[in-house]
């Protein structure tokens, strides 16, 4: 998808809870770019699980186009921190925003007009958590968001082969858990894409409501990932039997490894036409966090002569990376996580 213009949003910056936010922006269909995203007004998260914004993000509206995709085909969602910055040198979602990546679909009568908050959603994909050999804490473990960062923001998702043809919304969601030890502090980043699924399938999976399926007290939403972890239960229903999963920490494959993210993809031939996006520009002043951050060793000492980028982690219990901020000051969000803001 070509670099897309967003609706302008006035974002209050400088507060201690500002983070290295991100959005799912682009969609690839069998390795080709396509445009059918309901792009968010800003790259800020949704934190109220009872809000209608949990469905397709805040202030989003239907777009004119739909992306045509065959049941059984692979689409790839693409996340970046800033619109227009698709450099693989920058993390897709920075600031140690670790958490699961999940993808839902909902059958609708018209994808170009459907209300996502009134839809029935079934989960088709999950890349959540796996323990790391070190076992130090959840920060050191494998997460879906780390896989996004490793694969230049791309995540391959197979459309279930048995789905009945028709219009659907596809909802990509990343949940950042760096501050989720306190109620209401999990950060949801989601985008809805408008699809027309083709094929001869007959399956019409049962779904859940969003909002409705998540509670702030769910163990996958209210959790301290800065402590050692032995298990993780992702929020929402199980993955539909015709869906797929990726093991957190797995290698980049297919489009994740080969699609040329650095240049804008062209609209896929036969994609049914790209959707027109909101017409004005996203206004966010958050700086992009790069991958060049110091590793956490747990020794309690900080490397000398190094700095971390704006909105990256700079302190907290068990953290031993750089503590000096290249821009801003290091502020504590909780006992385990301090951030340059």
Steps between C-alpha positions, in 0.01 A plus 500: 500500500628840417574739784158600628377829636318496831246729659671754723478439871598732780711285728601632840867417541738530791290306750682227686300222338579592139650200324654393171161441342425331169227407253425217263500681168568291193356173374668253264307231312713209379803727506343798325387824660135595527313795647184447700590610853286705736797697622498633859506871573824462696748238614377514861361186666152409619505406870130483592385148413135608527536773236362458149845611385625152592348367178675705232688772696408859581331723246532261208250502215427264211693561178377458146703199393504132587788259455409175326668191641440131442419278795820314587725781378753677719479866590769688687422787734770763540561717807722806544535774758467791257314544171742520211793355697526137393870459562593156628764667718217620724294274721142451388386565857774633725553585863510134613128471431488122534179304456288276277388559142157365408281528190121472479244496221129584495249423226307813401248591232716781360861544614498858373227600742492252789528609864779294655368549852176324399670210320556142614875431506678165477875465551698366202859550618711537811871557569516544875775391744771239545751463781859595426790277605614761752170499687599830661162669459226561248695783340767251396248252359375470143193703399293566190601866502867398501427295188349810338821688579718219365301480174490873417144535629358214294287213628371230264140390561317228307135558417315179600448287190148392596348848542180573314547769234387854574607819669705498820685735727848385596628641830872492587581559868822542698476520880789674678542379858792709629272687745232233535582420862245769588133470404406679180858549383518239226537674163304373198608598149264387225395571142208359301531408132205463260507169311292309249577129534455279195476123478258214550522452877195472720633569851344781699690496832334613820644817643525731798429868554773764506454672736366224721744211468775666706497600867758724664565224755570228242833330583636581155421871544574561870847349536849593617732388221802639686494198732586140402219334302402135465192542280296760314129492414420732211174694527198405296377170355716218370616509139235369259571143388567617145738773616871492576760590760865597506736401779642814660867526414455317169688603187368748244356302210325563168396865467643573845843423356468602135254789456684823423370714783751779440322603180126555472332189359270541204136402512462130437368400161146377542475638851164655430633852516676688773297692751536872530646595836413795723615813328708692749824431678561321828645742749715325756816633648618169644851409394584164349689260724784314331605143558838610632426474870716341766415152620365436846745292698352518847832605650361829626775705338454726199737516202693823487494749217174377348156653463154376412257659260193701592224269636736205549554327835760665722453333838303275733553201727720245322591739218870559434505670162575863427344746743588827328243638257609635163194724521265572789540371855469156658165470680367200695167359378511225761761318711609290204484743210644850456487678167664796327226762455 
